[in-house]
Amino acid sequence: MARGDSRESLNLRIPPELKRQVEGYAHRAGISLNAAACVLLADALRLERRRQG
């Protein structure tokens, strides 16, 4: 499925506000929803590791 395809959906059970944030990031970055979710998750994990370490 091509990025930005209107048929693409984020198949995760997440709060609507988080879903909107992922969709917004995907749109701004010009990447797929799944790629955006992975990027945002990796960033959050990196921040959490820094906070703990």
C-alpha positions in Angstrom: 0.0 0.0 0.0 1.4 3.4 -1.0 2.1 5.9 1.8 -0.6 8.3 2.3 -3.1 5.9 0.8 -6.5 6.8 2.2 -7.2 3.0 2.8 -4.3 2.7 5.1 -5.3 2.3 8.8 -3.5 2.0 12.1 -4.5 -1.4 13.3 -3.7 -0.9 17.0 -6.0 -0.4 19.9 -4.9 3.0 21.0 -6.7 6.1 22.3 -8.1 8.3 19.6 -5.9 11.2 20.5 -2.7 9.1 20.1 -4.0 7.8 16.8 -4.5 11.4 15.6 -0.9 12.2 16.7 0.5 9.2 14.7 -1.6 10.2 11.7 -0.5 13.8 11.9 3.2 12.7 12.2 2.8 10.4 9.2 1.2 13.1 7.1 3.9 15.7 8.0 6.8 13.2 7.5 5.3 11.8 4.3 5.5 8.2 5.6 3.1 5.4 6.2 1.1 5.1 9.4 3.0 2.0 10.4 6.4 3.6 9.8 5.3 6.7 11.8 4.2 4.5 14.7 7.5 2.7 14.7 9.5 6.0 14.6 7.5 7.5 17.4 7.7 4.3 19.5 11.5 4.2 19.0 11.8 7.8 20.0 9.8 7.2 23.2 11.8 4.1 24.1 15.1 6.1 23.6 13.8 8.8 25.9 12.7 6.3 28.5 16.1 4.6 28.5 17.8 8.0 29.0 15.5 8.8 31.8 16.2 5.5 33.5 19.9 5.4 32.9 
